[in-house]
Structures are given as structure tokens and as C-alpha cells.
């Protein structure tokens, strides 16, 4: 069951905008994440959630989509996320605890997939612009990650890494998204 959930938790970059996420669904994901481990139990992470079109558009404008697909500018109208969770660090409580971010983000992504949604984690964000657009102080918060969420409308397939070792994801002519993964024996040291 867990393995199936992990295999379905891919980085989706195109969504069905007719399938809206609501505030309650996003709050459920944050509630799930707040129960995860936290460095020194500092609980320094804060969450900004959005499911309204105007705020979603602001957040969308700060994201850099799919670095391995330079010819693609990101999802078009009708394919954009319908929910966002911005993961912030309360700078009075901690300094960018990246390990907390990863645990929290993956927990929320697994929760989203369990609910029939999907998403993409963004580290490539115009952080200063995002804080400004959301009316948040850079002296009080840092932007650590952004989760873009919605109902996926693309197929993502895991494939073996080719002999040349290239791990970059790619799309075929039908827009199927391929993600090369190393074999188990290639990552476990003797």
C-alpha cells in the first residue's frame, strides 16, 4: 500500500483546472504535516495556503517550471494548479530547516495523492517577489518550498536510467512525462 502511494506521488506539472481544491482539503494536508518530526521540536514551519484564483495567479507568477524542459514555459490556462501550500520558516523559531521542509512536503504530497490529487514541489521560486505578493515580511519569514497542487492531467512514467547515465526527465511527442530512476543495485553500497 505504501509503495503504491509512493509510486503515484510524482511531480505533476499539468492539472485539470475544472477540479478545484478547496481550503478544507489544503488544511487537512497541513494538519497531516504538522504531526511530522521537527528538528529540536522547534515547529518553525508556517504555511500559507491558497485556493482562490487571484492568489493562485500571484503564486504561479513566481514559480520556475521544469528546468529540464527549457522549451516549455509551464502549464497553460486550464492546466494550472488549483491549490498551493507555501512552506515558510518563522525566522524567530529557526533558520530554514531544510530537512523539516522535505519531511513536511513529502508528507503533504503523499496525503494529496491519497485524496486523488497530485502536485509538484518547487524550490525554484522568486522568493522575494512571493513574500511581497503575499504581504509577508522577509524579516519574519523565509520561503522554503512551494507545493503546487491539483488534479493531475498528465501521465508520468518511471523508466530506468539509460546506459549514458542521463537522469533528466523528458516528454515524448504525446506529452507523456518520463522520469529515469536508478536501479536499486546502483544506489546501495556493498
N, C-alpha and C positions, 0 to 999 in steps of 0.2 A: 504494500500500500504506500509506504513512504517513498520507495524507489519510483513508483509510478508518478507520484506527486512531483518529485524532483525532476523526472524526465519531462514532465509537462511544463515545468517552470523555466521557460526560455525567455530570451529578450525579444519581445514582440514590439514591432515598430509601426504597425498599421492596425487601426481599430475601427469597429463599426460604431460610428457616432450616433446611430439611432438607438443603441443600447446604452442608456445613461447610467452612470453610477450616482448614488445619492450620498448625502452626508452621513447617514447612519452606517452605510457599508464601509465608508472610509474610517469612521470612528471605531468600528469593530476591528479593523486592521490595526489601528493604533493601540487599541486596548489589548490586542494579542501581543503586540510588540513590547508594550510596557512591562510585560511579565518576564521578558528575557533577561539574561545576565547583563550586568553593567559593571564596568571597571570600578573597583572600590565601592560598589553600590552607589556611585555618585548620582546616577539617574539624571545626567546632564543634558540628555537629548530632549528637544522640544519639536513639535510637529505642527506644520501649517497645512491645513487641508483645503482643497478646492474642488468643487464640482459645478460651479456656475461658469457659463460661457465666457464672461468678461475676464474673470480672474484666470481662467484656464488659458485664455489667449495671451495674457501677460506672461504667465509662466512659460508657455510654449515658445515665446519670442526669445527666451534666454537660453534655450537648450541647443546643443550641437549634436545633430543626429548622425549616427552611423559613420564614424571616421573611416572605416574600411570601404565605404561606398561613396567616394568623393563626387560622383556624378549625380547622386541622389540628395535632394535638399530636405528630405524628411517627408512626413505624411502630408497629403493634400487635404483640402476641405472634405469632410465626410469620412476621413481616415484618422482623425486626431484623437488623442486620449480624452476621456470624459471625466477623469478624476486625477488628482495629483496629491501626493503627500511630499512636502518639502521637509527633509530631516535637517534640523538645526541643532547647534550646540549652544547651550546657555553658557556664555563665557565666564560667568561668575562661579559656575559649578565645575567646569572642566574645559580643557583645550582640545577640541577636535579629536575625540577618542575614536579613531578610525575603526578599531576592532568592534566597538559598540555599534557603529554605523552599519557594518557588514552583517552582524548578527541580527540587528533590528530590521534592516532592509530585506534580508533573505526571509526572515520570519513573515514579514508582511507580504512578500511576493508569493510564498507558499500558501498563505491564507487567501490571497486573491485567486490563485489557481483553484484552490479547493471550492471557491464560490462560483467558478466558471468564468473568471476574468483572467487577465494576464497583464504584463507590464514590462517596463524597461527601466533599469537603474541608470541614472545619469550622474557621472562625476564631471562631465564636460559641460559646465554651466557658467554663464556670465553671472557670477555670484554677487558682485556689487550692484549690478543692474537689477537682479532679482530682489535683493533686500530693499532697494529703493522702490521698486514697483509694488512690493507688498507692504511698504510703510514700516519696515523693521529696521532697528538701529544696528549698524555694523559694530558699534561699541558693545552691544549687548549680545548679539548673535552672530554665528558664522553659519554659512550654508555648507552642509557636508555632502548630502546627496539629494537628488530629486527622483521620486518614483512617478512615472507616467503610467496611468492605469486605464483599462477599459476592456471591452470585449474584443479579443483578437480576431482579425480577419485576414490572417496570412498563415501560411503553412511554414513551420520551421522544422527542419530535419537535422538530426545529428548524424555526421558521417565521420569515417576515420580520417586522420591526418594523412595527406598524400605522401608519397615517398620523398618529395622535395622538402618536406617539413613545414610547409606553409600553413599556418593556423588561422589566417584571415578568413572571416566569414564572407559569403558571396551569395549572389542570387542568379538564378537561371533566367532564361527568356520568358518563363511563365511566372516570374516573381516569387518562386519558391526560395526560401531563405535556408542556406546550408551553413552549419556550424561544425567545423572539424574539431574532433576531440581525440586526444592521445589515448593509446591503449593502456590498460592497467599495468601491464608489464613494463611499459615505458616510463612510468612515474614512480614505481615502488623501487627503492634502492635495495640491493642484496644485503 
